[in-house]
Amino acid sequence: MAVVAIIPVRYDSTRFPGKPLATIGGKPMIQHVYESASKARGLDRVLVATDDRRILETVKDFGGEVVMTSKSHSSGTDRLAEVAKKIKAEWVVNVQGDLPFVRAQTIARTLGPLRRDPSIFMGTAVTPIYQKEEWLNPNVVKVVTDSKGFALYFSRAPIPYIREYEGATNGCPPTAHLEEGRILGYRHVGIYVYRRDFLLKFSRLRPTALERTEGLEQLRALAHGYRIRVMHVDEPSVEVDTPEDLQKAEDYLKNIEAEGKR
């Protein structure tokens, strides 16, 4: 009944080549992700899956476990599945490599429903969006769910449309009208939990038009009729998608280090 966390990373990111090796506080980002994920309770193993020798050597240098995968994979899910075929595990946790400060409790909370309910094959997490800039950013994926906590849709566009602000940009309230503490929507956190057998099946499903349109793999599961359980978590809004995001990550690290010293 082992739980294995896999961090799939590649060097040739479209928006930010070399992203896993970009430094935050003097450490490569992949090391931050690895160390953060390793703190989660319930994980039996954490490893990095990559197709790049530079990343392989970097992970080895800081003492992490890493495996080489094929360069032909078109998605992180395919890379994950290659590794999952070779390991013994009941559950596989996909931790995205752009989450340098992912919280241990986020991983544990996302895993929980699958351990309790065998009818759930796949799970992920969301956290509230309060800032208009984040709400309108296409690099921030938004999620809407049903009354039972299962995903209805994921999008790079702001969803749901806020009709009371019809006429404003994408139905978003003007900055002057934003109420303090108002939740505009929910941001998808790059954590997925799969039952291993479902992950292998999922990787064989054909990509759909929705997935290609949005550039979001999870839409493949929804389009093929599989439900995704969504857990609400308190996760910092620190994802590194572009070089500009590095400064936000640096600022966040300085803040948490300062708080730790107090």
C-alpha positions as CSV (number, residue, x, y, z in Angstrom):
1,M,0.0,0.0,0.0
2,A,3.0,2.3,-0.7
3,V,2.6,6.0,-1.6
4,V,5.3,7.3,-4.0
5,A,5.6,11.0,-4.9
6,I,7.2,11.7,-8.3
7,I,8.3,15.1,-9.4
8,P,8.4,15.1,-13.3
9,V,10.7,17.8,-14.7
10,R,12.3,18.7,-18.0
11,Y,14.9,21.3,-18.9
12,D,13.3,22.6,-22.1
13,S,10.2,24.4,-20.6
14,T,8.5,26.5,-23.2
15,R,8.1,29.6,-21.0
16,F,11.2,29.2,-18.9
17,P,14.0,26.9,-20.2
18,G,16.2,25.6,-17.5
19,K,13.5,26.3,-14.8
20,P,14.3,23.4,-12.5
21,L,17.9,24.6,-12.1
22,A,17.0,28.3,-11.5
23,T,18.1,29.2,-8.0
24,I,16.0,30.5,-5.2
25,G,17.9,31.5,-2.1
26,G,21.0,29.9,-3.4
27,K,19.3,26.5,-4.1
28,P,18.1,25.1,-7.4
29,M,14.3,25.1,-7.5
30,I,14.1,21.3,-7.9
31,Q,15.8,21.0,-4.6
32,H,13.2,23.2,-2.9
33,V,10.4,21.1,-4.4
34,Y,12.1,17.9,-3.4
35,E,12.7,19.0,0.2
36,S,9.2,20.4,0.6
37,A,7.5,17.3,-0.7
38,S,9.7,15.1,1.5
39,K,8.2,16.6,4.6
40,A,4.7,15.3,3.8
41,R,3.4,12.6,6.1
42,G,2.3,9.3,4.5
43,L,4.9,9.3,1.7
44,D,7.1,6.2,1.4
45,R,9.3,7.6,-1.3
46,V,10.0,10.8,-3.2
47,L,11.8,10.8,-6.5
48,V,12.5,13.1,-9.5
49,A,11.8,11.9,-13.0
50,T,13.7,13.8,-15.7
51,D,15.1,13.4,-19.2
52,D,18.0,15.8,-18.7
53,R,21.5,14.9,-17.4
54,R,22.0,18.3,-15.9
55,I,18.9,17.9,-13.7
56,L,19.9,14.3,-12.9
57,E,23.3,15.3,-11.6
58,T,21.9,18.3,-9.6
59,V,19.5,16.0,-7.8
60,K,22.2,13.5,-7.0
61,D,24.4,16.3,-5.7
62,F,21.9,17.3,-3.0
63,G,21.2,13.7,-2.1
64,G,17.8,13.2,-3.8
65,E,16.6,10.1,-5.6
66,V,16.3,10.6,-9.4
67,V,15.5,8.4,-12.4
68,M,16.1,9.1,-16.1
69,T,13.1,8.9,-18.5
70,S,12.5,9.0,-22.2
71,K,12.9,12.3,-24.0
72,S,9.9,11.5,-26.2
73,H,7.2,12.3,-23.6
74,S,4.8,15.0,-24.6
75,S,3.5,15.5,-21.1
76,G,4.4,15.2,-17.4
77,T,1.7,12.4,-17.1
78,D,3.5,10.3,-19.6
79,R,6.8,10.7,-17.8
80,L,5.0,9.8,-14.5
81,A,3.5,6.7,-16.0
82,E,6.9,5.5,-17.3
83,V,8.2,5.5,-13.8
84,A,5.0,4.2,-12.2
85,K,5.2,1.0,-14.4
86,K,8.5,0.1,-12.7
87,I,7.7,0.7,-9.1
88,K,5.4,-0.9,-6.5
89,A,2.9,1.5,-5.2
90,E,-0.8,1.8,-4.5
91,W,-0.9,5.5,-5.0
92,V,1.2,7.9,-7.0
93,V,1.5,11.6,-6.2
94,N,2.4,14.0,-9.0
95,V,4.1,17.0,-7.5
96,Q,4.7,19.7,-10.1
97,G,8.2,21.0,-10.4
98,D,7.1,24.6,-10.3
99,L,6.0,24.5,-6.6
100,P,9.2,25.3,-4.6
101,F,7.3,25.7,-1.3
102,V,4.5,23.2,-1.6
103,R,3.2,22.5,1.9
104,A,3.3,19.0,3.3
105,Q,-0.3,19.2,4.5
106,T,-1.4,20.0,1.0
107,I,0.0,16.7,-0.2
108,A,-1.5,14.8,2.8
109,R,-4.9,16.4,2.4
110,T,-5.1,15.6,-1.3
111,L,-4.1,12.0,-0.7
112,G,-6.7,11.5,2.0
113,P,-9.9,11.0,0.0
114,L,-8.3,8.3,-2.2
115,R,-7.2,6.4,0.8
116,R,-10.7,6.5,2.3
117,D,-12.8,5.9,-0.8
118,P,-11.8,3.2,-3.3
119,S,-14.3,4.7,-5.9
120,I,-12.1,7.8,-6.3
121,F,-9.3,7.3,-8.8
122,M,-7.8,10.8,-9.0
123,G,-7.5,13.9,-6.8
124,T,-6.1,17.4,-6.8
125,A,-6.2,20.6,-4.7
126,V,-7.3,24.2,-4.9
127,T,-6.8,27.4,-2.9
128,P,-8.7,30.7,-3.0
129,I,-7.9,33.5,-5.3
130,Y,-8.1,37.0,-3.8
131,Q,-6.0,39.1,-6.2
132,K,-7.4,40.4,-9.5
133,E,-3.9,40.0,-11.1
134,E,-3.9,36.3,-10.3
135,W,-7.5,35.9,-11.4
136,L,-6.8,37.3,-14.8
137,N,-3.4,35.5,-15.3
138,P,-3.7,32.7,-17.9
139,N,-0.7,30.9,-16.2
140,V,-3.0,30.5,-13.1
141,V,-5.4,27.6,-13.7
142,K,-8.9,28.1,-12.2
143,V,-11.3,25.4,-11.1
144,V,-15.0,25.1,-10.5
145,T,-16.5,22.1,-8.6
146,D,-19.8,20.5,-7.9
147,S,-21.6,20.2,-4.6
148,K,-19.7,17.0,-3.7
149,G,-16.3,18.4,-4.3
150,F,-15.6,17.0,-7.7
151,A,-14.2,19.1,-10.6
152,L,-16.6,20.4,-13.2
153,Y,-14.0,22.2,-15.2
154,F,-10.4,23.6,-15.3
155,S,-9.5,26.7,-17.3
156,R,-6.9,29.3,-17.8
157,A,-9.7,31.8,-18.1
158,P,-11.4,33.3,-15.0
159,I,-14.2,31.0,-14.1
160,P,-16.9,31.3,-13.0
161,Y,-17.8,34.6,-14.8
162,I,-18.9,37.1,-12.1
163,R,-22.1,38.4,-13.6
164,E,-22.6,41.2,-11.1
165,Y,-19.6,42.8,-12.7
166,E,-20.8,42.3,-16.3
167,G,-19.1,44.8,-18.6
168,A,-15.9,44.8,-16.6
169,T,-12.8,42.9,-17.8
170,N,-13.8,39.2,-18.0
171,G,-16.6,39.8,-15.4
172,C,-14.0,40.7,-12.8
173,P,-14.7,43.6,-10.4
174,P,-12.7,46.8,-10.9
175,T,-9.9,47.1,-8.4
176,A,-11.7,49.9,-6.7
177,H,-14.7,47.6,-6.0
178,L,-12.7,44.6,-4.7
179,E,-13.8,43.9,-1.2
180,E,-11.1,42.9,1.2
181,G,-11.0,39.2,1.7
182,R,-13.4,38.5,-1.2
183,I,-12.7,35.2,-3.0
184,L,-12.9,35.7,-6.7
185,G,-12.5,32.0,-7.5
186,Y,-10.2,29.0,-6.9
187,R,-6.6,28.4,-8.1
188,H,-5.6,24.9,-9.0
189,V,-2.5,23.7,-7.1
190,G,-0.2,21.5,-9.1
191,I,-0.7,18.3,-7.1
192,Y,-2.3,15.2,-8.4
193,V,-2.9,11.9,-6.6
194,Y,-3.7,8.8,-8.7
195,R,-4.4,5.2,-7.9
196,R,-1.5,3.6,-9.8
197,D,-3.6,1.4,-12.0
198,F,-5.7,4.4,-13.0
199,L,-2.6,6.5,-13.8
200,L,-1.4,3.8,-16.2
201,K,-4.9,3.7,-17.9
202,F,-5.1,7.5,-18.0
203,S,-1.7,7.8,-19.7
204,R,-3.1,5.6,-22.5
205,L,-6.2,7.7,-23.1
206,R,-6.2,9.9,-26.2
207,P,-5.9,13.6,-25.7
208,T,-9.1,15.5,-26.3
209,A,-10.0,18.8,-28.0
210,L,-10.5,20.5,-24.7
211,E,-7.1,19.4,-23.4
212,R,-5.4,20.7,-26.6
213,T,-7.4,24.0,-26.5
214,E,-6.6,24.8,-22.8
215,G,-3.2,23.0,-22.7
216,L,-4.4,21.2,-19.5
217,E,-4.0,17.4,-19.2
218,Q,-6.6,17.0,-16.4
219,L,-9.3,17.9,-18.9
220,R,-8.6,14.6,-20.6
221,A,-9.9,12.8,-17.6
222,L,-13.1,14.9,-17.4
223,A,-13.7,14.5,-21.1
224,H,-13.5,10.7,-20.8
225,G,-15.9,10.7,-17.9
226,Y,-13.6,10.3,-14.9
227,R,-14.2,12.3,-11.8
228,I,-11.4,14.3,-10.1
229,R,-11.8,14.9,-6.3
230,V,-10.8,18.4,-5.4
231,M,-9.6,19.3,-1.9
232,H,-9.5,22.9,-0.5
233,V,-6.1,23.7,1.0
234,D,-4.3,26.7,2.4
235,E,-1.4,26.9,-0.1
236,P,0.9,29.9,-0.8
237,S,0.4,31.4,-4.2
238,V,4.0,30.7,-5.2
239,E,4.3,29.0,-8.6
240,V,7.3,29.6,-10.9
241,D,6.0,29.7,-14.5
242,T,8.2,32.5,-15.9
243,P,11.5,34.1,-15.0
244,E,9.6,37.0,-13.5
245,D,8.1,34.6,-11.0
246,L,11.5,34.0,-9.5
247,Q,11.5,37.3,-7.7
248,K,8.2,36.5,-6.1
249,A,9.6,33.2,-4.9
250,E,12.7,34.9,-3.5
251,D,10.5,37.4,-1.6
252,Y,8.4,34.6,-0.2
253,L,11.5,32.7,1.0
254,K,12.9,35.8,2.7
255,N,9.5,36.3,4.5
256,I,9.2,32.8,5.8
257,E,12.9,32.8,6.9
258,A,12.3,36.1,8.7
259,E,9.3,34.7,10.4
260,G,11.2,31.6,11.4
261,K,13.8,33.7,13.1
262,R,11.3,35.6,15.3
